[in-house]
Amino acid sequence: MKHIASHLKRSIKDAHVTERGELMEYFCQKLNRDRERDGFGKITLGRMAKTLEKIPTKDLYYLKKVCDDAQNFSKKFWWEVNPKNHTPEAIANRKVFKKRYDAQG
């Protein structure tokens, strides 16, 4: 017969599983695969939590979908997470660039 502590530890661990935690683990796995191939160190869950702390969970689902649809998951992830790319000035510059690009044909 097992000690009661062995049952409690297992149930406590399962209780702390959250949607946000699962998404962070998903991002870590996908990014670390590319980072390892490129010779960089792995991103820890703590670092990923700090990176994603200001992003609501519902937006993380959007981020996951956008990154999965992109050709390069890692590049798209880091571009989307960078707040400088989402300022009104940056959005206006993208629109101007797109108009010039479309005009060139």
C-alpha positions in Angstrom: 0.0 0.0 0.0 1.4 3.4 -1.0 1.8 6.3 1.4 -0.9 9.0 1.2 1.7 11.6 0.3 2.4 9.9 -3.1 -1.3 10.4 -4.0 -1.4 14.1 -2.9 1.7 15.1 -4.9 0.3 13.7 -8.1 -3.1 15.4 -7.6 -1.5 18.8 -6.7 0.6 18.7 -9.9 -2.5 18.1 -12.1 -4.4 20.9 -10.4 -1.9 23.5 -11.6 -2.2 22.8 -15.3 -3.7 25.9 -17.0 -4.4 26.9 -20.6 -1.8 29.6 -20.4 0.8 27.2 -19.1 0.1 24.7 -21.9 0.5 27.5 -24.5 3.7 28.6 -23.0 5.1 25.1 -23.1 4.0 24.8 -26.7 5.8 28.0 -27.7 8.9 26.9 -25.8 9.0 23.5 -27.6 8.5 25.1 -31.0 11.1 27.9 -30.4 13.6 25.7 -28.7 13.6 23.3 -31.7 14.7 26.1 -34.0 17.1 27.6 -31.4 18.9 24.3 -30.8 19.4 23.8 -34.5 20.9 27.4 -34.8 23.2 26.8 -31.8 21.4 29.1 -29.3 20.4 28.1 -25.7 17.0 27.0 -24.8 14.3 29.3 -23.6 13.0 28.4 -20.2 9.4 28.6 -19.1 10.3 31.4 -16.8 11.7 33.5 -19.7 8.7 32.6 -21.8 6.3 33.7 -19.0 8.2 37.0 -18.7 8.0 37.5 -22.5 4.2 36.8 -22.6 3.2 38.4 -19.3 1.3 41.4 -20.8 -0.5 39.3 -23.5 -3.9 38.0 -22.6 -4.6 34.3 -23.0 -7.1 34.8 -25.7 -4.5 36.7 -27.7 -2.0 33.8 -27.2 -4.4 31.5 -29.1 -4.3 34.0 -32.0 -0.5 34.2 -31.8 -0.4 30.4 -31.9 -2.6 30.3 -35.1 -0.6 33.1 -36.8 2.7 31.5 -36.0 1.6 28.0 -37.1 0.4 29.4 -40.4 3.7 31.2 -41.1 6.6 29.7 -43.0 9.0 30.5 -40.2 7.4 30.0 -36.7 10.3 31.5 -34.8 10.6 34.6 -36.9 6.9 35.3 -36.9 6.7 34.7 -33.1 9.4 37.2 -32.3 8.0 39.8 -34.7 4.5 39.6 -33.3 5.7 39.7 -29.7 7.8 42.9 -30.3 5.6 45.8 -29.1 7.5 48.3 -31.5 5.9 46.6 -34.5 2.4 47.4 -33.2 2.6 51.1 -32.6 0.4 53.5 -34.7 3.6 54.8 -36.5 4.7 51.3 -37.4 1.3 50.3 -38.7 1.2 53.5 -40.8 4.7 52.8 -42.2 3.6 49.3 -43.2 0.6 50.7 -45.0 2.7 53.2 -46.9 5.2 50.5 -47.8 2.5 48.2 -49.0 1.0 50.9 -51.3 4.4 51.5 -52.8 5.0 47.8 -53.3 1.6 47.3 -54.9 2.2 50.3 -57.2 5.5 48.8 -58.4 3.6 45.7 -59.5 
